[in-house]
Amino acid sequence: MSQVEKLFEKLSRKPTPTDVLFDDVDRLLRAYNFKTRHPSGGGSHYTYVHNDLQDIVTIAKHGNKVKAAYVRMAVRAVERVLDLYGG
C-alpha cells in the first residue's frame, strides 16, 4: 500500500481526525491530480479543482491544521475521483 493510500485511509476514518495537517490534505489532493490555486491578497482559503469534476474544493489554512469539515470535503472529492476511474 502506498503512502498516499495510507494517508487516504487515515483521513477517511470515522470519526474524522482533528489533528490533520494542511500539508497532508494538500499532498492527498495533489496525488489525485487536483490543481491548486493559492489565495490572492493574503487570504487563507486554497481552492482545488480537478479536470474531471465540476466541484471545487476549498480548504482553509489557519496555522498548520485543517478542521474536520475540510478534511471530509477533501476525502469526498477523492472518493468521487476514485469512482470515476474505478479505484
N, C-alpha and C positions, 0 to 999 in steps of 0.2 A: 504494500500500500504506500503510495507516495505521500510526501509531506503535505501537499495540498489536500489530498483526500482525508488525511488525518485532521487537518485544520477544519475542513468542512464538517467532519463528524463532530469535532469539539464544539463548533459554533451551532450545530443543529440540535444539541442536547436539550432536553426539557428538564427543568426549567432553563430558559435561556441564560447562559452565563453572564455575569455582570462585571467581570474583570477582563473584558476583551480590549485589546489594544487596537488603536486606529490602524496601525501598520499591518496587523493581521487581517483585518477586514479588507484593506486595500490590496494586500497580496492575494487574498482569495478571489476578489472580483477581477483583478488583472489576469490571474491564471486562467479564468474562463472567458478571456477576450473582451472584457469590459474596458472601455476607454474612459479616462477621467478628465474632467475639466476642473481646474483649480479655481477657487473662489477669486473673484475680482474685488478690488478695493479693500483687501484685508479681511474679507468675510471668513466664516468658519465652515460653510457648507460646501462639500465636494460633491460634484454631480458625476454619475457613472451612466454610460449608455452602452448598449450592445446593438450591433448591426441587425440582429435577427429579432429583437424585441422592441415593441413600441414603448414599453415602460421606461421611465427614468428613475434611477435610484439616487436619492440624496442622502449623504451621510454627514452628520455634523461632527466636527472635530473640536472638542473642548478639552484642552490638555492633551493627554495621550490615550484616554479611554473613550469608548463608544457606549452609549446607552443601549440597553437590551432591545428596545424597539427598533433601533437602526440595525442591530445585528440580525434581527428577524427579517427585516426588509432585504438585507443582503442575501441571507440564506434562501429566501423565497425566490429572489431573482436568479440565483444559481440553479435552483431546482427547476425553474422554467427553462433555462438553457439546457439542462440535462434532459428534460422531457423532449425538447426539440430534436436533440441529437441521439436520443435513445440511450442515455447514460445512466 
